Amino acid sequence: MAVYLDFWDAIVLASAEMDPEHPALEEHAVGQALDLSQEGVQGVKDAGLGMEGEPVLRPEVISAEPPDDPRSVVIRDCKGAGDWKVVGEAEPRTDNVRVDARVNQDVFGWWVVEMQIWGPGTC
Protein backbone atom coordinates (compact mmCIF):
# COMPACT_ATOMS: atom_id res chain seq x y z
CA MET A 1 0.00 0.00 0.00
CA ALA A 2 2.89 2.36 0.77
CA VAL A 3 4.14 2.39 -2.84
CA TYR A 4 0.65 3.34 -4.06
CA LEU A 5 0.44 6.26 -1.63
CA ASP A 6 4.01 7.32 -2.44
CA PHE A 7 3.17 7.21 -6.14
CA TRP A 8 0.26 9.58 -5.60
CA ASP A 9 2.60 11.91 -3.69
CA ALA A 10 4.86 11.84 -6.76
CA ILE A 11 1.92 12.58 -9.10
CA VAL A 12 0.89 15.54 -6.96
CA LEU A 13 4.47 16.87 -6.92
CA ALA A 14 4.98 16.38 -10.67
CA SER A 15 1.61 18.05 -11.37
CA ALA A 16 2.47 21.04 -9.18
CA GLU A 17 5.78 21.44 -10.98
CA MET A 18 4.22 20.59 -14.39
CA ASP A 19 7.07 18.14 -14.99
CA PRO A 20 6.00 14.87 -16.68
CA GLU A 21 9.57 13.58 -16.43
CA HIS A 22 9.79 14.24 -12.69
CA PRO A 23 12.14 11.58 -11.24
CA ALA A 24 9.78 10.86 -8.33
CA LEU A 25 7.36 9.21 -10.76
CA GLU A 26 9.96 6.64 -11.81
CA GLU A 27 10.79 5.88 -8.18
CA HIS A 28 7.36 4.30 -7.65
CA ALA A 29 5.96 3.12 -10.98
CA VAL A 30 6.84 1.31 -14.19
CA GLY A 31 5.09 0.36 -17.41
CA GLN A 32 1.49 1.38 -17.96
CA ALA A 33 1.14 3.17 -14.60
CA LEU A 34 4.23 5.30 -15.24
CA ASP A 35 3.07 6.09 -18.78
CA LEU A 36 -0.40 7.09 -17.55
CA SER A 37 1.00 9.40 -14.88
CA GLN A 38 3.41 11.05 -17.30
CA GLU A 39 0.63 11.54 -19.88
CA GLY A 40 -1.59 13.10 -17.21
CA VAL A 41 1.10 15.50 -16.05
CA GLN A 42 1.92 16.32 -19.69
CA GLY A 43 -1.74 17.25 -20.17
CA VAL A 44 -1.53 19.59 -17.17
CA LYS A 45 1.63 21.13 -18.63
CA ASP A 46 0.24 21.46 -22.16
CA ALA A 47 -2.85 23.22 -20.81
CA GLY A 48 -0.68 25.51 -18.68
CA LEU A 49 -2.67 24.48 -15.62
CA GLY A 50 -0.52 24.03 -12.56
CA MET A 51 -2.01 22.01 -9.73
CA GLU A 52 -1.98 22.73 -6.01
CA GLY A 53 -3.15 20.96 -2.86
CA GLU A 54 -3.57 17.21 -2.39
CA PRO A 55 -6.29 14.67 -3.10
CA VAL A 56 -7.82 12.49 -0.39
CA LEU A 57 -7.02 8.81 -0.90
CA ARG A 58 -8.96 5.87 0.55
CA PRO A 59 -7.27 2.78 -0.89
CA GLU A 60 -8.32 -0.77 -0.05
CA VAL A 61 -6.64 -4.06 -0.92
CA ILE A 62 -8.97 -6.08 -3.15
CA SER A 63 -6.74 -9.11 -3.65
CA ALA A 64 -3.22 -10.32 -2.99
CA GLU A 65 -1.35 -13.17 -4.69
CA PRO A 66 -0.13 -15.48 -3.36
CA PRO A 67 -2.17 -14.99 -0.19
CA ASP A 68 0.54 -16.21 2.20
CA ASP A 69 3.35 -14.04 0.80
CA PRO A 70 1.92 -11.49 -1.65
CA ARG A 71 3.97 -10.37 -4.62
CA SER A 72 1.05 -8.80 -6.51
CA VAL A 73 -1.70 -6.72 -4.92
CA VAL A 74 -4.82 -5.18 -6.48
CA ILE A 75 -5.92 -1.89 -4.92
CA ARG A 76 -9.20 -0.03 -5.32
CA ASP A 77 -9.39 3.58 -4.25
CA CYS A 78 -12.03 6.28 -4.13
CA LYS A 79 -9.94 9.40 -4.71
CA GLY A 80 -11.58 12.42 -3.22
CA ALA A 81 -10.72 15.86 -4.49
CA GLY A 82 -9.54 17.17 -1.13
CA ASP A 83 -7.97 20.53 -1.95
CA TRP A 84 -6.19 19.27 -5.11
CA LYS A 85 -7.18 21.70 -7.83
CA VAL A 86 -6.03 23.81 -10.73
CA VAL A 87 -4.08 26.82 -9.49
CA GLY A 88 -6.37 29.82 -9.25
CA GLU A 89 -9.64 27.88 -9.31
CA ALA A 90 -11.87 28.00 -6.25
CA GLU A 91 -12.95 24.34 -6.33
CA PRO A 92 -11.56 21.03 -7.57
CA ARG A 93 -12.89 19.86 -10.95
CA THR A 94 -13.46 16.21 -10.00
CA ASP A 95 -14.40 14.30 -6.89
CA ASN A 96 -15.01 10.69 -5.88
CA VAL A 97 -13.03 9.11 -8.69
CA ARG A 98 -12.53 5.35 -8.68
CA VAL A 99 -8.93 4.27 -9.15
CA ASP A 100 -7.91 0.64 -9.74
CA ALA A 101 -4.24 -0.22 -9.44
CA ARG A 102 -1.93 -3.21 -9.31
CA VAL A 103 1.33 -3.17 -7.38
CA ASN A 104 3.93 -5.89 -7.85
CA GLN A 105 7.09 -6.79 -5.98
CA ASP A 106 10.29 -7.71 -7.77
CA VAL A 107 13.86 -8.09 -6.52
CA PHE A 108 14.19 -4.30 -6.29
CA GLY A 109 11.00 -3.55 -4.37
CA TRP A 110 7.34 -2.72 -4.88
CA TRP A 111 6.11 -0.88 -7.99
CA VAL A 112 2.78 0.42 -9.23
CA VAL A 113 2.54 -1.40 -12.57
CA GLU A 114 -1.05 -0.75 -13.68
CA MET A 115 -3.52 2.02 -12.96
CA GLN A 116 -6.93 2.97 -14.29
CA ILE A 117 -8.55 6.25 -13.28
CA TRP A 118 -12.30 6.33 -13.84
CA GLY A 119 -14.46 9.44 -14.19
CA PRO A 120 -15.88 11.78 -11.56
CA GLY A 121 -18.56 10.34 -9.31
CA THR A 122 -17.60 6.70 -9.98
CA CYS A 123 -17.31 5.80 -6.32
Helices and strands as residue ranges (DSSP letters): H 2-17, H 23-26, H 31-47, E 51-52, E 60-65, E 72-79, E 85-86, E 97-106, E 109-117
